[in-house]
Amino acid sequence: MDNISELKQIIVKTLDTNKTYINQDLKEKKSSISLKSSQAILIGLDKITAKSSQLIVNLNESKLFGPLEIKILPIKLSHLLNLIKSTFHLLN
């Protein structure tokens, strides 16, 4: 039981660290894109032209990139912790 609580703490700290890093990285960029918390920025690479495109995708909305349909879905921390917990049990 101790391992699971430690694992939860590590995950929460990692998520916070990643969120801080991403926020700092976005602030440092010169582009004046204002994102809502329900949006994601994705970089798509066109393999034919070798050009990358920036895509801003709203939560639960579909966006097309060539023939690829992209949809950002929400995930709850509890679902992530359950997935990690079940993976942890498989490894032991």
N, C-alpha and C positions, 0 to 999 in steps of 0.2 A: 504494500500500500504506500510505503514511503517513496518508492521509485516513481509511482504515478504522480504523486503531488510534486515531486522534484521535476519531473518531466513537464508538468503543466506550467510550473514557474519558469522553466527554461523556454518553453514555447511562447509564453506571454512576453518575456523579456526580449526574445528574438523578434517577435512581431512588432513590439514597440521600437526596437532599434531599427528595424527595416523601415518602419513608417517614418521615423525621424530622418533616416538617411534619404529616403525618397523625397520627403518634404523639403529637405535642404537642397537636394539636387535640383528639384523643380524651381525653387526660389533663385538658385544661382543662374539658371538659364535665362537668356535675354528675352525669349518669347513671352508675350503677354497673354498667355492662355490662362483663363481662370476656370478651374475645374470645380465641379460639384463633387460631393462625396459619393454620388451615385454614378460617376463616370470613370472611365479608364482610358489611358493613352497607350496605344499599341503601335509598334513599328512593323510594317509589313514590307517584305522584300519581294519584288517582282523578279523571278529568276530569269526571265527572258531578257528584260531590259537592264537588269542589275541595278535598278533604282529602288530606293526605299521610300515609303510613304508613311506619314504619321496619321493614325486613325484615332479619333476620339469616339468611344462607344459608350452609350448610356446603359445603365443597368437594365436588364430584361428587354433590351431592344436589339434587333438584328442589324448588322452592318455587312455589306458585301465587299469583299476584296477579291476581285476577279471572280472565279467560280466558288470561292470559299465564303461561307456564311458564318459570321462571328457573332456570338451572343454571350454577354457577360452575365453570369448568374450569381446571386448572393450565396455566401456560405457562412454559417454560424460557427462561432468558436467552439461550441459544444460538439458540433459534427466533426470538426477537425480533431478535437481531443479524443473523441470516440474512435476515429480512424487510427490515430497514433496509438491509442491504448490497445486496439485489436492487433495492430502490427507488432507492438511490443510483446504481446502474449504469443504471437506466432514465432518470434525470434527466440523466445526462452524455451 
